[in-house]
Amino acid sequence: MPDDHRPVPNEEEVHLFVERMAMAFADVGFPRMAGRVLFTVMSADDPLTAAEIGERLGVSAAAVSGAVRYLTQFGMLIREPLKASRRDRYRTPDNPWYEASIVKAHIYKTFIDVANAGVAALNGPSSPAGERITEMRDYFLFLEEEMNSLSERWRARRAATGHGDRASA
């Protein structure tokens, strides 16, 4: 039974929020359609099917399909099957920003390993090129260490503010 006391969001303002956030994310390299889909799902109280997402955005199922594939790959959306249907619905995980950062953090290990091979190929940091590759490797080592520390601090802050107590949608 729906909660009659829950305020109804202003659809035009929500649409404007979705588009502005998608553009802000696109400005830093995030695919714009993926941003539109992500913020459409985030701004919905309940999980949405691809058709519902497309309807809210006024786009094709193909555009939504590519975006949800991208977002699920990075843990920013979760796909759930609809009972007695061939369709799926999409929701954000309980903590999508943390989930996405954890998925992305594994790339640092790849960069570190490849940089180590580059340093070895250049006979260490004894040349300008070797020094640049060594510094790049050291930077990614630093990022990897900081991401672990940052993740621990985020979990503690999230728990302290009560966000971890909410039930998943």
ABEGO torsion letter per residue (X at the ends): XBBAABBBBBAAAAAAAAAAAAAAAAAAGBBAAAAAAAAAAAABABBBBAAAAAAAAGBBAAAAAAAAAAAAAAGABBBBBBBGBABBBBBBBABAAAAAAAAAAAAAAAAAAAAAAAAAAAGEAABAAAAAAAAAAAAAAAAAAAAAAAAAAAAAAAAAAGAAABBBX
